[in-house]
Amino acid sequence: MPQGRPASVPEDGLTTRQRRNRPLLIVHTGPGKGKSTAAFGLAMRAWNQGWPIGVFQFVKSAKWRVGEERALRVLGDSGEGGTVSWHKMGEGWSWIQRPGREEDHAADAREGWEQIKRDLAAETFQLYVLDEFTYPMKWGWVDVEDVVETLRARPGTQHVVVTGRDADPRLLDAADLVTEMGKVKHPMDTGQKGQKGIEW
């Protein structure tokens, strides 16, 4: 896209402005680090535009004190940009494996998705960050067809970004923007665990 010019212009009857303001479904997937980080960077841009933002975390532990959460909550409460609503769904089931808890986690994921559906129908937010949402779809806790159909039919100008590895091909097909984060090297490959300021 040299000088911001698109490679092609579709014959869809839309004006340049209408096409530019079309709500996007964005997916950040792949094995590399940075999927959530990129989504939260996008949320900061949305905050700056004054958009109401809804963050729904599906895998991170409710006990974690994530840096992006603190920063976005402070920004949301500042009265300057958009508002920020942050929801954690469950206890972080991909990291905390407790026998007999999988059905509870699946129920939490389903209820989280139902809340997102209610918010989409009410046009509650202008940007939705569905963090690590590919996992409940992959594990069969949330129906992929329902997700795709709901996101395709969402009303208004609501942007949605979904993060997580192994995004379902049907979600990728429905998306307007897909970025795959590749991994070349990671400290965990040599036994180094996550650290403050880098992972959280």
Backbone as a chain_set.jsonl record, in Angstrom:
{"seq": "MPQGRPASVPEDGLTTRQRRNRPLLIVHTGPGKGKSTAAFGLAMRAWNQGWPIGVFQFVKSAKWRVGEERALRVLGDSGEGGTVSWHKMGEGWSWIQRPGREEDHAADAREGWEQIKRDLAAETFQLYVLDEFTYPMKWGWVDVEDVVETLRARPGTQHVVVTGRDADPRLLDAADLVTEMGKVKHPMDTGQKGQKGIEW", "coords": {"N": [[0.826, -1.176, 0.0], [1.493, 1.577, -1.096], [2.019, 4.887, 0.004], [-0.379, 4.88, 1.457], [-2.363, 3.999, -0.267], [-4.871, 1.767, -1.318], [-4.415, -1.579, -2.644], [-6.356, -2.455, -4.407], [-9.618, -1.373, -5.396], [-12.736, -2.232, -4.356], [-15.774, -2.948, -6.167], [-18.181, -2.077, -4.646], [-20.078, -0.184, -4.26], [-19.757, 1.585, -2.189], [-18.747, 4.708, -0.727], [-15.478, 6.219, -0.448], [-15.165, 7.165, 2.172], [-17.219, 5.746, 3.52], [-16.303, 3.128, 3.199], [-13.882, 3.312, 4.545], [-14.724, 3.666, 7.173], [-15.883, 1.304, 7.874], [-16.779, -1.265, 10.16], [-14.386, -3.431, 11.656], [-13.391, -6.879, 11.826], [-10.897, -8.316, 13.516], [-8.135, -10.513, 13.759], [-5.617, -11.793, 15.78], [-3.243, -14.138, 15.661], [-1.264, -17.201, 15.837], [1.977, -18.698, 16.713], [3.776, -16.959, 17.913], [4.959, -14.436, 20.289], [3.08, -11.587, 21.417], [0.474, -11.189, 20.551], [-1.736, -10.479, 22.243], [-0.583, -8.174, 23.266], [-0.426, -6.521, 20.991], [-3.17, -6.198, 20.528], [-3.924, -4.755, 22.793], [-2.486, -2.451, 22.4], [-3.887, -1.473, 20.226], [-6.264, -0.986, 21.556], [-5.51, 1.193, 23.09], [-5.266, 3.134, 21.113], [-7.946, 3.268, 20.368], [-9.056, 4.207, 22.771], [-7.941, 6.766, 22.774], [-9.402, 7.881, 20.715], [-11.778, 8.25, 21.929], [-13.506, 6.129, 22.132], [-15.768, 3.778, 23.625], [-14.57, 0.927, 25.316], [-14.503, -2.572, 25.523], [-13.042, -5.135, 27.281], [-12.48, -8.544, 27.252], [-11.219, -11.127, 28.891], [-10.244, -14.395, 28.377], [-8.529, -16.41, 29.245], [-6.436, -15.634, 30.918], [-5.445, -15.587, 34.337], [-7.688, -14.597, 36.904], [-6.445, -13.605, 39.076], [-4.077, -12.491, 38.277], [-2.131, -9.555, 37.929], [-2.213, -7.688, 35.463], [-0.262, -5.595, 33.412], [-1.33, -4.109, 31.229], [-4.012, -4.062, 31.855], [-4.112, -2.475, 34.192], [-3.101, -0.029, 33.169], [-4.996, 0.608, 31.141], [-7.33, 0.745, 32.655], [-6.767, 2.957, 34.299], [-6.52, 4.932, 32.32], [-9.128, 4.789, 31.274], [-10.6, 5.72, 33.428], [-9.803, 8.309, 33.549], [-11.259, 10.334, 32.393], [-10.649, 11.541, 30.041], [-10.285, 10.15, 27.507], [-11.858, 7.37, 25.907], [-14.171, 5.166, 27.668], [-13.375, 2.287, 29.712], [-14.092, -1.065, 30.096], [-13.49, -3.958, 31.893], [-13.325, -7.437, 31.825], [-12.882, -10.556, 33.363], [-12.899, -13.893, 32.557], [-13.427, -16.513, 34.418], [-10.797, -18.484, 35.993], [-8.425, -18.593, 34.638], [-7.959, -20.935, 32.956], [-6.173, -22.209, 31.182], [-3.727, -22.069, 32.289], [-3.899, -22.746, 34.971], [-4.317, -25.763, 36.022], [-6.73, -27.673, 37.306], [-7.987, -30.585, 38.663], [-11.235, -31.75, 37.725], [-12.322, -29.249, 37.237], [-12.779, -28.434, 34.666], [-15.351, -28.384, 33.485], [-16.525, -26.269, 34.856], [-14.947, -24.163, 33.922], [-15.584, -24.248, 31.203], [-18.279, -23.547, 31.347], [-18.001, -20.953, 32.361], [-16.73, -19.774, 30.166], [-18.722, -20.014, 28.217], [-20.731, -18.395, 29.353], [-19.348, -15.983, 29.345], [-19.169, -15.543, 26.568], [-21.9, -15.301, 25.994], [-22.42, -12.909, 27.337], [-20.912, -11.142, 25.803], [-22.329, -11.334, 23.404], [-24.734, -10.148, 24.217], [-23.813, -7.557, 24.716], [-22.908, -6.824, 22.165], [-25.334, -6.811, 20.755], [-26.577, -4.706, 22.048], [-24.909, -2.702, 21.329], [-22.851, -1.796, 23.027], [-20.082, -1.245, 23.227], [-17.435, 0.267, 21.278], [-15.082, -0.853, 20.58], [-14.112, -4.159, 20.965], [-12.095, -6.266, 22.793], [-11.305, -9.461, 22.586], [-9.688, -11.38, 24.326], [-7.502, -14.079, 24.062], [-9.491, -15.678, 23.068], [-9.6, -17.603, 21.136], [-9.082, -20.061, 22.265], [-11.321, -21.127, 23.901], [-12.972, -21.661, 21.711], [-11.453, -23.538, 20.287], [-11.341, -25.639, 22.131], [-13.932, -26.459, 22.132], [-15.774, -25.322, 23.828], [-17.174, -23.087, 23.209], [-19.322, -22.434, 20.524], [-18.089, -22.357, 17.307], [-19.351, -21.689, 14.871], [-21.511, -20.179, 15.79], [-20.142, -18.022, 16.905], [-18.875, -16.909, 14.605], [-21.108, -16.289, 12.979], [-22.476, -14.467, 14.65], [-20.56, -12.405, 14.938], [-20.259, -11.595, 12.29], [-22.789, -10.535, 11.815], [-23.018, -8.39, 13.511], [-24.34, -5.316, 14.752], [-24.155, -1.793, 13.818], [-21.159, 0.157, 14.321], [-19.119, -1.491, 15.412], [-15.988, -2.58, 16.324], [-14.019, -5.546, 16.478], [-11.507, -7.396, 18.062], [-9.846, -10.427, 18.113], [-7.811, -12.58, 19.978], [-5.233, -15.127, 20.178], [-3.724, -18.386, 19.912], [-3.889, -20.798, 17.189], [-6.24, -20.113, 15.667], [-9.498, -20.743, 14.465], [-10.134, -21.828, 11.129], [-12.568, -20.925, 10.025], [-13.116, -18.622, 11.457], [-10.945, -17.078, 10.664], [-11.544, -16.82, 7.966], [-13.811, -15.218, 8.084], [-12.789, -12.869, 9.074], [-11.622, -9.46, 8.664], [-9.087, -8.541, 8.893], [-6.164, -10.211, 9.454], [-3.514, -11.143, 11.446], [-0.635, -13.047, 11.72], [1.383, -14.014, 14.231], [4.65, -14.862, 14.202], [7.11, -17.107, 15.584], [10.487, -16.756, 16.175], [12.584, -16.894, 18.053], [12.427, -17.529, 21.583], [12.701, -16.752, 25.041], [11.668, -18.769, 26.698], [12.211, -21.072, 25.339], [14.681, -21.836, 26.151], [14.314, -22.47, 28.763], [13.724, -20.3, 30.402], [11.521, -18.613, 32.483], [8.486, -16.556, 32.287], [8.668, -12.983, 32.813], [8.432, -10.063, 34.938], [7.212, -7.023, 33.588], [7.686, -7.821, 31.014], [6.128, -10.119, 30.296], [3.944, -9.522, 31.916]], "CA": [[0.0, 0.0, 0.0], [2.328, 2.77, -1.137], [1.397, 6.17, 0.343], [-1.721, 4.673, 1.98], [-3.329, 3.673, -1.313], [-5.167, 0.335, -1.353], [-3.978, -2.285, -3.851], [-7.5, -2.488, -5.32], [-10.839, -0.768, -4.865], [-13.851, -3.095, -4.745], [-16.964, -2.32, -6.737], [-19.222, -2.391, -3.672], [-21.004, 0.929, -4.174], [-19.483, 2.419, -1.03], [-17.814, 5.813, -0.904], [-14.205, 6.01, 0.251], [-15.41, 7.389, 3.601], [-17.998, 4.62, 4.038], [-15.431, 1.96, 3.253], [-12.87, 3.56, 5.579], [-15.346, 3.587, 8.493], [-16.502, -0.007, 8.045], [-16.26, -1.946, 11.348], [-13.48, -4.535, 11.316], [-13.129, -8.054, 12.648], [-9.445, -8.477, 13.473], [-7.655, -11.702, 14.469], [-4.177, -11.919, 16.016], [-3.038, -15.542, 15.984], [0.085, -17.678, 15.576], [2.734, -19.17, 17.876], [4.697, -15.953, 18.449], [4.556, -13.533, 21.364], [2.677, -10.255, 21.008], [-0.907, -11.124, 20.06], [-2.505, -9.641, 23.177], [0.085, -6.875, 23.343], [-0.876, -5.727, 19.839], [-4.587, -5.858, 20.712], [-4.032, -3.7, 23.804], [-2.014, -1.237, 21.743], [-5.029, -1.011, 19.443], [-7.219, -0.44, 22.523], [-5.057, 2.54, 23.47], [-5.661, 4.017, 20.018], [-9.399, 3.439, 20.48], [-9.268, 5.097, 23.925], [-7.586, 8.12, 22.342], [-10.494, 8.364, 19.856], [-12.963, 8.424, 22.757], [-14.399, 4.983, 21.983], [-15.922, 2.858, 24.751], [-13.822, -0.308, 25.061], [-14.792, -3.732, 26.363], [-12.01, -6.174, 27.247], [-12.952, -9.814, 27.795], [-10.076, -12.042, 28.935], [-10.76, -15.743, 28.51], [-7.573, -17.403, 29.72], [-5.574, -15.107, 31.969], [-5.974, -15.774, 35.674], [-8.319, -13.429, 37.526], [-5.543, -13.125, 40.134], [-2.936, -11.802, 37.69], [-2.189, -8.097, 37.832], [-1.648, -7.457, 34.14], [0.073, -4.19, 33.214], [-2.257, -3.454, 30.305], [-5.271, -3.827, 32.56], [-3.967, -1.302, 35.057], [-2.948, 1.167, 32.339], [-6.252, 0.94, 30.475], [-8.311, 1.17, 33.671], [-6.419, 4.335, 34.674], [-6.914, 5.778, 31.198], [-10.584, 4.809, 31.185], [-11.134, 6.512, 34.545], [-9.202, 9.65, 33.533], [-12.2, 11.32, 31.889], [-10.132, 12.178, 28.819], [-10.592, 9.38, 26.302], [-13.019, 6.495, 26.037], [-14.309, 4.374, 28.886], [-12.829, 0.935, 29.601], [-14.733, -2.072, 30.943], [-12.587, -5.112, 31.859], [-13.985, -8.636, 32.346], [-12.077, -11.78, 33.355], [-13.792, -15.037, 32.514], [-12.876, -17.686, 35.089], [-9.555, -18.38, 36.754], [-7.237, -18.796, 33.817], [-7.934, -22.385, 32.883], [-5.082, -22.822, 30.426], [-2.506, -22.029, 33.09], [-4.146, -23.367, 36.27], [-5.004, -27.018, 35.745], [-7.256, -28.272, 38.522], [-8.876, -31.7, 38.318], [-12.649, -31.56, 37.959], [-12.733, -27.862, 37.055], [-12.928, -28.098, 33.259], [-16.737, -28.028, 33.171], [-16.73, -24.908, 35.376], [-14.287, -23.24, 32.996], [-16.388, -24.233, 29.98], [-19.479, -22.763, 31.657], [-17.565, -19.551, 32.436], [-16.477, -19.314, 28.804], [-20.021, -19.857, 27.547], [-21.395, -17.204, 29.89], [-18.611, -14.831, 28.816], [-19.585, -15.332, 25.184], [-23.28, -14.797, 26.023], [-22.356, -11.495, 27.704], [-20.434, -10.41, 24.619], [-23.467, -11.273, 22.477], [-25.665, -9.127, 24.714], [-23.19, -6.243, 24.507], [-22.93, -6.541, 20.726], [-26.714, -6.475, 20.379], [-26.883, -3.384, 22.618], [-23.883, -1.776, 20.838], [-22.288, -1.243, 24.265], [-18.717, -0.781, 23.023], [-17.027, 0.451, 19.884], [-14.008, -1.832, 20.381], [-14.128, -5.328, 21.839], [-10.875, -7.075, 22.785], [-11.634, -10.805, 23.051], [-8.318, -11.855, 24.545], [-7.341, -15.532, 24.176], [-10.804, -16.248, 22.778], [-9.492, -18.75, 20.227], [-8.997, -21.312, 23.029], [-12.643, -21.725, 24.131], [-13.478, -22.21, 20.451], [-10.658, -24.73, 19.973], [-11.679, -26.697, 23.076], [-15.327, -26.827, 21.983], [-16.588, -24.727, 24.896], [-18.003, -22.084, 22.54], [-19.564, -22.88, 19.156], [-17.419, -21.488, 16.338], [-20.329, -21.173, 13.907], [-22.264, -19.121, 16.477], [-19.244, -16.871, 16.999], [-18.704, -16.312, 13.276], [-22.389, -15.708, 12.547], [-22.745, -13.297, 15.5], [-19.626, -11.324, 14.624], [-20.579, -11.089, 10.944], [-24.078, -9.831, 11.822], [-23.073, -7.384, 14.579], [-24.854, -4.041, 14.248], [-23.427, -0.551, 14.063], [-19.737, 0.315, 13.945], [-18.364, -2.15, 16.477], [-14.781, -3.301, 15.928], [-13.725, -6.673, 17.359], [-10.214, -8.049, 17.861], [-9.762, -11.723, 18.784], [-6.421, -13.032, 20.055], [-4.969, -16.489, 20.622], [-3.164, -19.334, 18.942], [-4.736, -21.806, 16.536], [-7.561, -19.587, 15.299], [-10.256, -21.613, 13.574], [-10.165, -21.315, 9.749], [-13.826, -20.218, 9.763], [-12.951, -17.276, 12.013], [-9.998, -16.386, 9.776], [-12.252, -16.499, 6.731], [-14.759, -14.124, 8.358], [-12.061, -11.673, 9.514], [-11.176, -8.457, 7.696], [-7.648, -8.347, 9.11], [-5.562, -11.322, 10.197], [-2.067, -11.09, 11.608], [-0.084, -14.238, 12.34], [2.641, -13.745, 14.915], [5.567, -15.985, 14.099], [8.15, -17.169, 16.608], [11.837, -17.099, 15.742], [13.205, -17.334, 19.304], [11.736, -17.088, 22.796], [13.469, -17.187, 26.207], [11.127, -20.008, 27.262], [12.829, -22.194, 24.631], [15.881, -22.221, 26.895], [13.955, -22.707, 30.153], [13.504, -19.073, 31.172], [10.092, -18.331, 32.667], [8.062, -15.187, 32.047], [9.16, -12.036, 33.796], [7.74, -8.793, 35.129], [7.512, -5.988, 32.596], [7.747, -8.418, 29.679], [4.894, -10.896, 30.135], [2.823, -8.889, 32.621]], "C": [[0.872, 1.242, 0.0], [1.506, 4.027, -0.87], [-0.056, 6.003, 0.767], [-2.77, 4.353, 0.944], [-3.59, 2.164, -1.308], [-4.733, -0.283, -2.674], [-5.097, -2.372, -4.88], [-8.692, -1.861, -4.617], [-12.014, -1.628, -5.31], [-15.018, -2.301, -5.32], [-18.158, -2.672, -5.853], [-20.233, -1.259, -3.497], [-20.782, 1.857, -2.993], [-18.579, 3.581, -1.41], [-16.522, 5.478, -0.162], [-14.392, 6.159, 1.752], [-16.187, 6.219, 4.221], [-17.119, 3.377, 4.18], [-14.394, 2.107, 4.365], [-13.448, 3.352, 6.974], [-16.086, 2.275, 8.736], [-15.937, -0.69, 9.29], [-15.468, -3.193, 10.956], [-13.546, -5.668, 12.329], [-11.66, -8.389, 12.439], [-9.064, -9.718, 14.275], [-6.14, -11.638, 14.558], [-3.942, -13.359, 16.471], [-1.583, -15.923, 15.71], [0.832, -18.006, 16.852], [3.627, -18.12, 18.531], [4.087, -15.105, 19.555], [4.066, -12.213, 20.768], [1.249, -10.106, 20.54], [-1.766, -10.22, 20.944], [-1.908, -8.246, 23.254], [-0.357, -5.969, 22.202], [-2.331, -5.302, 20.002], [-4.74, -4.737, 21.735], [-3.453, -2.38, 23.288], [-3.123, -0.627, 20.899], [-6.086, -0.393, 20.374], [-6.804, 0.957, 22.972], [-5.388, 3.549, 22.367], [-7.162, 4.308, 20.086], [-9.741, 4.374, 21.633], [-9.007, 6.541, 23.511], [-8.678, 8.729, 21.454], [-11.79, 8.586, 20.639], [-13.951, 7.271, 22.677], [-14.57, 4.242, 23.301], [-15.334, 1.494, 24.387], [-14.263, -1.378, 26.045], [-13.71, -4.771, 26.183], [-12.564, -7.412, 27.94], [-11.785, -10.796, 27.731], [-10.571, -13.444, 29.247], [-9.788, -16.744, 29.089], [-6.721, -16.895, 30.869], [-6.241, -15.287, 33.328], [-6.562, -14.479, 36.206], [-7.417, -12.833, 38.595], [-4.344, -12.356, 39.575], [-3.171, -10.3, 37.685], [-1.462, -7.708, 36.551], [-1.439, -5.963, 33.92], [-0.897, -3.455, 32.309], [-3.591, -3.156, 30.983], [-5.17, -2.571, 33.417], [-3.911, -0.019, 34.232], [-4.279, 1.572, 31.705], [-7.337, 1.344, 31.468], [-8.044, 2.617, 34.095], [-6.836, 5.294, 33.563], [-8.436, 5.906, 31.109], [-11.233, 5.661, 32.256], [-10.674, 7.968, 34.504], [-10.179, 10.736, 33.083], [-11.751, 11.996, 30.61], [-10.51, 11.433, 27.554], [-11.852, 8.564, 26.498], [-13.058, 5.791, 27.383], [-13.753, 2.977, 28.637], [-13.55, 0.038, 30.6], [-13.932, -3.364, 30.786], [-13.252, -6.309, 32.531], [-13.027, -9.82, 32.252], [-13.012, -12.97, 33.484], [-13.139, -16.249, 33.161], [-11.537, -17.411, 35.727], [-8.305, -18.572, 35.919], [-6.983, -20.264, 33.58], [-6.799, -22.969, 32.063], [-3.81, -22.88, 31.249], [-2.683, -22.73, 34.427], [-4.964, -24.621, 36.019], [-5.423, -27.647, 37.064], [-8.194, -29.393, 38.121], [-10.331, -31.361, 38.637], [-13.162, -30.149, 37.719], [-13.037, -27.529, 35.596], [-14.357, -27.677, 32.927], [-17.077, -26.637, 33.696], [-16.135, -23.881, 34.422], [-15.078, -23.124, 31.701], [-17.651, -23.398, 30.197], [-19.148, -21.28, 31.748], [-17.353, -18.979, 31.041], [-17.788, -19.093, 28.059], [-20.751, -18.618, 28.04], [-20.68, -15.941, 29.419], [-19.03, -14.504, 27.396], [-21.017, -14.793, 25.139], [-23.312, -13.314, 26.408], [-21.888, -10.644, 26.528], [-21.564, -10.275, 23.606], [-24.474, -10.214, 22.912], [-25.106, -7.726, 24.466], [-23.166, -5.864, 23.035], [-24.327, -6.115, 20.281], [-27.091, -5.079, 20.867], [-25.928, -2.301, 22.119], [-23.239, -1.025, 22.01], [-20.925, -0.609, 24.039], [-18.462, -0.519, 21.539], [-15.839, -0.441, 19.549], [-14.137, -2.917, 21.434], [-12.78, -6.024, 21.685], [-11.25, -8.416, 23.402], [-10.315, -11.567, 23.182], [-8.298, -13.352, 24.83], [-8.655, -16.272, 23.881], [-10.731, -17.417, 21.797], [-9.519, -20.07, 21.0], [-10.366, -21.906, 23.362], [-13.277, -22.277, 22.851], [-12.769, -23.519, 20.123], [-11.063, -25.913, 20.85], [-13.142, -27.108, 23.016], [-16.248, -26.266, 23.052], [-17.547, -23.682, 24.335], [-18.124, -22.516, 21.08], [-18.992, -21.888, 18.144], [-18.414, -20.886, 15.349], [-21.154, -20.035, 14.521], [-21.418, -17.854, 16.582], [-19.146, -16.159, 15.657], [-19.984, -15.615, 12.818], [-22.7, -14.432, 13.332], [-21.845, -12.131, 15.137], [-19.892, -10.75, 13.234], [-21.819, -10.199, 10.956], [-24.133, -8.702, 12.857], [-23.509, -6.032, 14.012], [-23.885, -2.896, 14.458], [-21.996, -0.566, 13.588], [-18.833, -0.264, 15.013], [-17.194, -2.933, 15.893], [-14.511, -4.401, 16.949], [-12.333, -7.194, 17.022], [-10.17, -9.294, 18.737], [-8.302, -12.136, 18.802], [-6.365, -14.496, 20.48], [-4.412, -17.352, 19.51], [-4.257, -20.164, 18.287], [-6.139, -21.307, 16.227], [-8.218, -20.506, 14.28], [-10.288, -21.01, 12.164], [-11.443, -20.553, 9.42], [-13.776, -18.793, 10.319], [-12.023, -16.463, 11.119], [-10.685, -15.96, 8.483], [-13.19, -15.312, 6.922], [-14.053, -12.804, 8.649], [-11.712, -10.754, 8.347], [-9.668, -8.294, 7.734], [-7.138, -9.489, 9.963], [-4.06, -11.105, 10.232], [-1.623, -12.364, 12.303], [1.273, -13.897, 12.915], [3.507, -14.998, 14.835], [6.607, -15.941, 15.197], [9.464, -17.567, 15.952], [12.616, -17.636, 16.945], [12.365, -16.827, 20.458], [12.552, -17.579, 23.987], [12.963, -18.487, 26.825], [11.713, -21.24, 26.574], [14.06, -22.707, 25.37], [15.598, -22.302, 28.396], [13.708, -21.476, 31.001], [12.013, -18.786, 31.261], [9.806, -16.866, 32.391], [8.524, -14.25, 33.149], [8.363, -10.745, 33.813], [8.164, -7.806, 34.051], [7.612, -6.512, 31.178], [6.474, -9.215, 29.402], [3.699, -10.291, 30.856], [3.245, -7.603, 33.268]], "O": [[0.975, 1.906, 1.032], [0.432, 4.211, -1.442], [-0.886, 6.866, 0.482], [-3.963, 4.426, 1.24], [-2.649, 1.371, -1.295], [-4.686, 0.396, -3.699], [-4.838, -2.365, -6.083], [-8.756, -1.826, -3.389], [-12.271, -1.749, -6.507], [-15.214, -1.13, -4.993], [-19.028, -3.451, -6.241], [-21.144, -1.364, -2.676], [-21.534, 2.814, -2.808], [-17.743, 3.459, -2.305], [-16.488, 4.56, 0.657], [-13.845, 5.374, 2.526], [-15.854, 5.758, 5.313], [-17.198, 2.665, 5.181], [-14.067, 1.136, 5.047], [-12.734, 2.905, 7.872], [-16.834, 2.155, 9.706], [-14.719, -0.699, 9.468], [-15.846, -3.916, 10.034], [-13.731, -5.446, 13.526], [-11.233, -8.705, 11.328], [-9.611, -9.949, 15.354], [-5.456, -11.453, 13.551], [-4.392, -13.753, 17.547], [-0.765, -15.062, 15.387], [0.394, -17.648, 17.946], [4.182, -18.37, 19.601], [2.87, -15.062, 19.732], [4.572, -11.769, 19.737], [0.838, -9.008, 20.165], [-2.438, -9.312, 20.454], [-2.634, -7.253, 23.301], [-0.633, -4.787, 22.413], [-2.691, -4.177, 19.657], [-5.59, -3.861, 21.57], [-3.892, -1.308, 23.704], [-3.281, 0.593, 20.86], [-6.724, 0.599, 20.023], [-7.658, 1.812, 23.207], [-5.748, 4.689, 22.658], [-7.594, 5.443, 19.889], [-10.611, 5.235, 21.5], [-9.774, 7.437, 23.863], [-8.859, 9.946, 21.439], [-12.782, 9.054, 20.081], [-15.099, 7.404, 23.099], [-13.595, 4.089, 24.037], [-15.568, 0.975, 23.296], [-14.383, -1.127, 27.244], [-13.475, -5.244, 25.071], [-13.053, -7.34, 29.067], [-11.404, -11.244, 26.649], [-11.239, -13.662, 30.258], [-10.2, -17.861, 29.404], [-6.322, -17.686, 31.723], [-7.458, -15.156, 33.451], [-6.012, -13.399, 35.992], [-7.599, -11.679, 38.984], [-3.668, -11.645, 40.318], [-4.29, -9.839, 37.461], [-0.261, -7.435, 36.554], [-2.325, -5.159, 34.205], [-1.253, -2.309, 32.58], [-4.219, -2.13, 30.72], [-6.045, -1.707, 33.369], [-4.587, 0.96, 34.55], [-4.647, 2.747, 31.73], [-8.175, 2.191, 31.158], [-8.977, 3.409, 34.234], [-7.431, 6.339, 33.827], [-8.964, 6.997, 30.894], [-12.288, 6.256, 32.032], [-11.103, 8.776, 35.328], [-9.963, 11.918, 33.353], [-12.403, 12.929, 30.141], [-11.014, 12.045, 26.612], [-12.793, 8.996, 27.164], [-12.089, 5.822, 28.141], [-13.669, 2.531, 27.493], [-13.613, 0.338, 31.792], [-13.716, -3.82, 29.663], [-13.694, -6.212, 33.676], [-12.432, -10.065, 31.202], [-13.819, -13.041, 34.411], [-12.366, -16.948, 32.505], [-11.175, -16.261, 35.975], [-7.215, -18.701, 36.475], [-5.933, -20.79, 33.948], [-6.483, -24.146, 32.237], [-2.907, -23.658, 30.941], [-1.715, -23.26, 34.972], [-6.177, -24.544, 35.824], [-4.585, -28.097, 37.845], [-9.105, -29.18, 37.321], [-10.63, -30.768, 39.673], [-14.335, -29.877, 37.976], [-13.513, -26.429, 35.316], [-14.562, -26.724, 32.176], [-17.831, -25.902, 33.059], [-16.75, -22.85, 34.147], [-15.227, -22.029, 31.158], [-18.043, -22.627, 29.321], [-19.913, -20.441, 31.274], [-17.743, -17.846, 30.759], [-17.943, -18.099, 27.351], [-21.326, -17.874, 27.246], [-21.329, -14.937, 29.126], [-19.224, -13.339, 27.05], [-21.316, -13.916, 24.329], [-24.121, -12.549, 25.882], [-22.412, -9.555, 26.292], [-21.738, -9.21, 23.012], [-25.005, -9.473, 22.085], [-25.834, -6.822, 24.056], [-23.381, -4.701, 22.692], [-24.475, -5.163, 19.514], [-27.827, -4.356, 20.196], [-26.1, -1.125, 22.438], [-23.102, 0.198, 21.99], [-20.635, 0.45, 24.596], [-19.177, -1.017, 20.67], [-15.605, -0.756, 18.382], [-14.255, -2.641, 22.627], [-12.367, -6.336, 20.568], [-11.486, -8.5, 24.607], [-9.894, -12.289, 22.278], [-8.991, -13.833, 25.728], [-8.886, -17.366, 24.395], [-11.709, -18.15, 21.644], [-9.934, -21.092, 20.454], [-10.569, -23.097, 23.128], [-14.032, -23.248, 22.9], [-13.408, -24.494, 19.727], [-11.123, -27.049, 20.381], [-13.565, -27.998, 23.753], [-17.394, -26.699, 23.165], [-18.602, -23.423, 24.914], [-17.134, -22.92, 20.468], [-19.373, -20.717, 18.131], [-18.327, -19.701, 15.025], [-21.456, -19.049, 13.849], [-21.916, -16.748, 16.372], [-19.315, -14.941, 15.583], [-19.943, -14.486, 12.329], [-23.135, -13.434, 12.756], [-22.308, -10.994, 15.037], [-19.762, -9.543, 13.027], [-21.899, -9.227, 10.205], [-25.195, -8.113, 13.06], [-23.093, -5.651, 12.917], [-22.907, -3.025, 15.194], [-21.655, -1.208, 12.595], [-17.894, 0.391, 15.466], [-17.381, -3.832, 15.073], [-14.743, -4.215, 18.143], [-12.009, -7.41, 15.854], [-10.42, -9.233, 19.94], [-7.62, -12.061, 17.78], [-7.31, -15.032, 21.059], [-4.606, -17.079, 18.326], [-5.391, -20.225, 18.764], [-7.119, -22.002, 16.496], [-7.57, -20.985, 13.35], [-10.454, -19.798, 12.022], [-11.409, -19.624, 8.613], [-14.328, -17.869, 9.721], [-12.287, -15.292, 10.847], [-10.435, -14.869, 7.969], [-13.344, -14.491, 6.017], [-14.645, -11.737, 8.49], [-11.532, -11.195, 7.212], [-9.046, -7.95, 6.729], [-7.626, -9.71, 11.071], [-3.416, -10.911, 9.201], [-2.162, -12.727, 13.349], [2.198, -13.537, 12.188], [3.135, -16.057, 15.34], [6.951, -14.867, 15.69], [9.546, -18.584, 15.264], [13.231, -18.699, 16.869], [11.671, -15.817, 20.335], [13.051, -18.704, 23.962], [13.745, -19.233, 27.415], [11.716, -22.328, 27.149], [14.436, -23.871, 25.232], [16.518, -22.216, 29.21], [13.5, -21.595, 32.208], [11.323, -18.721, 30.244], [10.714, -16.044, 32.274], [8.745, -14.673, 34.284], [7.709, -10.384, 32.835], [9.328, -7.763, 33.653], [7.621, -5.727, 30.23], [5.818, -9.003, 28.382], [2.557, -10.518, 30.455], [2.429, -6.936, 33.905]]}, "num_chains": 1, "name": "protein.A"}
